[in-house]
Amino acid sequence: MARGVPAAVFFGLAALGPLVVRDAFLLDGLILILLWGATASAWNVAGGYAGQVSLGHAAFFGLGAYSAALLGTRWSLSPWIGLLVGVLLSTVAGLIIGYLSNRLRGPYFVLATIAFSQVLLIVASRWRGFTAGSEGIPVPFRPGFWTLGIADKRGWVYLVLALGVLLYLVQQYLERSRRGYQLAAVREDEDAALSLGVAARRLKVVAIAASAALTAVCGALWAQYVGFVDPFYVFSVDLSVRFALAAIIGGLGTALGPFLGSVLITTLETYLRAQFGGVGAGLIGIYLIIYGCALVLVVRFVPQGLVGWLGDRLRRHGLAGTAP
């Protein structure tokens, strides 16, 4: 139970946030931290626990976002139904990708996932009759929980908080269950795992499909919160890299790591964008340079991730049992 103390503190503070904070900007930042942390956790299921590093997870995120947006705008269906459709489509896509690229490892699997996301990007940006093409889809605001028309940001905080806790529990299961240990064996040495009777290929396919389904849930909620779906954003490689970086910086293959990574990345990005995003034509985008340098420094000096760094600090103070 002591190992869950850091997570309890993190999620507890997030739950208390709306009770003590009224500023819409700060609440928006908290929502994005939790939402991107949940998405990075979904990526972590395949990339961290199964060792299937993907840079095409934006494909599943985009499927979830487009499913919720299209069903709502064209047929006035609830985004919850769109969410379920997105999960179904992403699960099928994850099973197909996992099966077809089952024998691919390392950079070859990464390239396969990137190719899939770019195919969906081309389809979404060119199919103007159905997806409105590169113009994107504005999601209409319809008040009510069934339509996810939640005007109060405090409601969104608790909604994405529930999603974050769910993703955290999924990762905890993978850390402690037999299936989780089998996935760890596949991640560390697939050939050795196969020789011990572990169904490595089947486990990888299931992990990718589960990760895709969870990512689609995050995409559907993001679309409803932001209110606009742009194909060049939701299917971009940059977005996939964001998922991976949050998990890697926070601690690859750890339950709390993606959320800590999201805190660092989202906070730093928001601050640098506000400070340097519009400082003259010659300096536009300088925040991206500083952002990249900061990421390199973290990866260089804290290779085990923020969770590993936090665990070291706790052990030095004699609190090894509470390390996340």
C-alpha positions in Angstrom: 0.0 0.0 0.0 2.9 2.3 0.7 4.0 2.2 -2.9 0.8 3.9 -3.9 1.3 6.9 -1.7 2.9 9.1 -4.5 0.0 8.3 -6.8 -2.5 9.0 -4.1 -0.9 12.4 -3.4 -0.8 13.2 -7.1 -4.5 12.3 -7.8 -5.6 13.7 -4.5 -4.1 17.1 -5.3 -5.7 17.0 -8.7 -9.1 16.3 -7.1 -8.6 19.2 -4.7 -7.6 21.6 -7.5 -11.1 22.6 -8.6 -12.1 23.2 -4.9 -9.4 25.8 -4.3 -8.7 27.1 -7.8 -11.2 29.3 -9.8 -8.9 30.6 -12.5 -10.0 29.1 -15.9 -6.5 29.1 -17.3 -5.1 27.1 -14.4 -8.0 24.6 -14.5 -7.4 24.3 -18.3 -3.8 23.4 -17.6 -4.8 20.8 -15.0 -7.2 19.2 -17.5 -4.6 19.0 -20.2 -2.0 17.5 -17.8 -4.4 14.8 -16.8 -5.6 14.2 -20.3 -2.1 14.0 -21.9 -1.0 11.9 -18.9 -3.8 9.5 -19.6 -2.9 9.3 -23.3 0.8 8.7 -22.5 -0.4 6.0 -20.1 -2.3 4.4 -22.9 0.8 4.5 -25.1 2.8 3.1 -22.1 0.7 -0.1 -22.2 2.3 -1.1 -25.5 5.5 1.0 -25.5 6.5 0.6 -21.9 5.2 -2.8 -20.8 5.3 -4.7 -24.1 8.3 -3.0 -25.6 6.4 -2.1 -28.7 7.6 1.5 -29.2 5.2 3.2 -31.5 5.3 6.6 -33.2 2.0 6.2 -34.9 -0.3 6.2 -31.9 -1.8 9.4 -33.1 -3.7 7.2 -35.6 -5.8 5.7 -32.7 -6.1 9.1 -31.0 -7.4 10.6 -34.3 -9.8 7.7 -34.9 -11.4 8.4 -31.5 -11.5 12.1 -32.1 -13.1 11.8 -35.5 -15.6 9.1 -34.5 -17.0 11.3 -31.7 -16.9 14.5 -33.9 -18.5 13.0 -37.0 -21.2 11.1 -35.3 -22.1 14.2 -33.3 -22.1 16.7 -36.2 -23.6 14.5 -39.0 -26.1 12.3 -37.1 -26.5 14.2 -33.8 -25.5 11.1 -31.9 -24.0 11.3 -28.4 -20.2 11.6 -28.2 -20.3 8.6 -25.8 -21.6 6.5 -28.7 -18.8 8.0 -30.9 -16.3 7.1 -28.2 -17.5 3.5 -28.3 -17.3 3.5 -32.1 -13.8 5.0 -31.9 -12.7 2.3 -29.4 -14.1 -0.4 -31.7 -12.3 1.0 -34.8 -9.0 1.5 -33.0 -9.1 -2.0 -31.5 -9.6 -3.5 -34.9 -6.9 -1.3 -36.3 -4.6 -2.3 -33.4 -5.2 -6.0 -34.0 -4.5 -5.7 -37.7 -1.3 -3.6 -37.2 -0.2 -5.9 -34.4 -0.8 -9.0 -36.5 0.8 -7.7 -39.7 3.8 -6.2 -38.0 4.1 -9.0 -35.5 7.6 -10.1 -36.6 8.9 -6.6 -36.9 11.2 -5.2 -34.2 12.9 -2.0 -33.3 12.9 0.7 -36.0 10.9 -1.4 -38.5 7.9 -1.6 -36.2 8.2 2.2 -35.5 8.2 2.9 -39.3 5.2 0.6 -39.7 3.2 2.6 -37.1 4.2 5.9 -38.6 3.1 4.8 -42.1 -0.3 3.8 -40.7 -0.9 7.2 -39.1 0.2 9.0 -42.2 -2.2 7.0 -44.4 -5.1 8.0 -42.1 -3.8 11.6 -42.3 -4.0 11.6 -46.1 -7.5 10.0 -46.0 -8.9 12.4 -43.5 -7.4 15.5 -45.2 -8.5 14.5 -48.7 -12.0 13.0 -48.1 -13.8 16.3 -48.1 -17.2 14.9 -48.6 -17.2 13.0 -45.3 -14.4 14.5 -43.1 -14.5 18.1 -44.4 -10.9 17.5 -45.5 -8.1 19.8 -44.2 -10.7 22.4 -43.0 -11.3 20.2 -39.9 -14.6 19.6 -38.1 -16.0 22.1 -35.5 -17.7 20.1 -32.7 -21.0 21.8 -31.7 -21.6 22.6 -28.1 -24.7 20.8 -26.8 -25.2 21.3 -23.1 -25.6 18.1 -21.0 -23.5 15.2 -19.7 -24.9 12.8 -22.4 -23.6 15.2 -25.1 -20.5 16.1 -23.1 -21.4 19.7 -23.3 -19.8 20.6 -20.0 -19.3 24.3 -19.6 -17.8 24.2 -16.2 -14.2 23.3 -16.3 -14.4 21.7 -12.9 -16.6 19.0 -14.4 -14.0 18.3 -17.0 -11.3 18.0 -14.3 -13.2 15.2 -12.6 -14.0 13.5 -15.8 -10.4 13.3 -17.0 -9.3 12.6 -13.5 -11.5 9.4 -13.5 -10.0 8.5 -16.8 -6.5 9.0 -15.4 -7.2 6.9 -12.4 -8.5 4.1 -14.6 -5.4 4.2 -16.8 -3.2 4.2 -13.6 -5.0 1.1 -12.3 -4.6 -0.7 -15.7 -0.8 -0.1 -15.5 -0.8 -1.2 -11.9 -2.4 -4.5 -13.0 0.4 -4.9 -15.6 3.0 -4.3 -13.0 1.7 -7.0 -10.6 -0.1 -9.6 -12.7 1.1 -12.7 -14.4 0.3 -11.2 -17.8 2.4 -8.1 -16.9 5.4 -10.3 -16.0 5.0 -12.1 -19.3 4.9 -8.8 -21.2 8.1 -7.7 -19.3 9.8 -10.9 -20.4 8.8 -10.3 -24.0 10.1 -6.7 -23.7 13.4 -7.7 -22.3 14.1 -10.7 -24.5 11.5 -12.0 -26.8 13.5 -15.1 -27.9 14.1 -16.1 -24.3 10.4 -15.6 -23.5 9.4 -17.8 -26.5 11.7 -20.5 -25.4 10.0 -20.5 -21.9 6.6 -21.0 -23.5 5.3 -17.4 -23.3 3.0 -16.6 -26.2 5.0 -13.6 -27.1 3.4 -12.7 -30.4 -0.2 -13.0 -29.2 0.6 -10.9 -26.1 2.1 -8.2 -28.3 -1.0 -8.1 -30.5 -3.3 -7.9 -27.5 -1.1 -5.2 -25.9 -1.2 -3.0 -29.0 -5.0 -3.5 -29.4 -5.6 -2.6 -25.8 -3.3 0.5 -26.0 -5.1 1.6 -29.2 -8.5 1.3 -27.6 -7.5 3.3 -24.5 -5.8 6.0 -26.8 -9.1 6.3 -28.7 -11.0 7.1 -25.5 -8.6 9.9 -24.8 -9.0 11.2 -28.4 -12.8 11.2 -28.2 -12.7 13.2 -24.9 -10.1 15.6 -26.3 -12.3 16.4 -29.3 -15.2 17.2 -27.1 -13.2 19.4 -24.8 -11.3 21.3 -27.5 -14.3 21.6 -29.8 -12.4 21.2 -33.1 -10.7 18.3 -34.9 -7.9 19.1 -37.3 -6.5 16.1 -39.3 -3.0 17.6 -39.4 -2.9 17.7 -35.6 -4.7 14.5 -34.5 -2.9 12.3 -37.0 0.5 14.0 -36.7 3.8 12.3 -35.9 4.5 15.2 -33.5 1.5 14.1 -31.4 2.7 10.5 -31.3 6.1 11.7 -30.2 4.4 13.7 -27.4 2.8 10.6 -26.0 6.1 8.7 -26.1 8.2 11.5 -24.5 5.8 11.9 -21.6 6.1 8.2 -20.8 9.8 8.0 -21.3 10.6 11.2 -19.3 8.3 10.2 -16.5 9.5 6.6 -16.4 9.0 4.0 -19.1 7.0 1.0 -17.9 5.8 2.7 -14.7 2.3 3.5 -13.6 2.8 7.1 -12.4 5.6 8.0 -14.9 3.4 9.2 -17.8 1.5 11.6 -15.5 4.7 13.0 -14.1 6.1 13.4 -17.6 2.9 15.1 -18.6 3.2 17.6 -15.8 6.7 18.5 -16.9 6.0 18.7 -20.7 2.6 20.4 -20.5 3.8 23.0 -17.9 7.0 23.7 -19.7 5.3 24.0 -23.1 2.6 26.3 -21.8 5.1 28.6 -20.1 7.5 28.8 -23.0 4.7 29.3 -25.5 3.4 32.2 -23.5 6.8 33.7 -23.0 8.4 33.3 -26.4 5.7 32.1 -28.8 5.1 35.5 -30.3 8.3 37.5 -29.7 9.0 38.9 -33.2 9.2 37.1 -36.5 12.8 36.0 -35.9 12.0 34.5 -32.5 8.7 32.7 -33.3 9.1 29.1 -32.2 12.1 29.7 -30.0 10.1 28.0 -27.2 10.3 24.8 -29.2 14.1 25.0 -29.2 14.2 25.6 -25.4 11.6 22.9 -25.0 13.7 20.4 -27.0 16.9 21.3 -25.1 15.1 20.7 -21.8 13.9 17.3 -22.9 17.5 16.3 -23.9 18.8 17.4 -20.5 16.2 15.3 -18.7 16.8 12.2 -20.8 20.6 12.7 -20.4 20.8 13.2 -16.7 17.7 11.3 -15.5 17.7 8.3 -17.8 15.5 6.3 -15.5 12.8 8.9 -15.7 11.2 11.1 -13.1 9.8 8.1 -11.2 13.3 6.6 -10.9 14.7 9.9 -9.7 11.9 10.3 -7.2 12.4 6.8 -5.9 16.1 7.5 -5.4 15.3 10.6 -3.4 12.8 8.7 -1.2 15.3 5.8 -0.6 18.0 8.3 0.5 15.5 9.5 3.2 14.8 6.0 4.3 11.4 5.8 2.6 12.1 3.0 0.1 8.7 1.4 0.6 6.9 4.5 -0.7 8.8 4.6 -4.0 6.4 4.7 -6.9 
